[in-house]
Amino acid sequence: MKLSVAEADGQLAELVRLAERGAEVVLTEDGKEVARIVPSAQPKQTREEKRALFEEIRRMAEARGPYIGPSAARSQDYLYDELGLPK
């Protein structure tokens, strides 16, 4: 797809979506090619690859065990006085 920079003005999001779907967008100025918007060379992960990654992260988190840290129940006490009013 070829279009002038003036025609493309304000349509960047749509042009990027076209490129994501495999289209090549050529921008021209005075009839000369000045830029191209092309799909990224980085392949997209398949659904199965994403699922495997999430499962691996879940297994790693389970192996570490539960988080045991300070209780958040009283974490804002320093903001209030003994009557419960803001300091």
Secondary structure, 3 states (H helix, E strand, C coil): CEEEHHHHCCCHHHHHHHHHCCCCEEEEECCEEEEEECCCCCCCCCHHHHHHHHHHHHHHHHHHCCCCCCCCCCCCHHHECCCCCEC
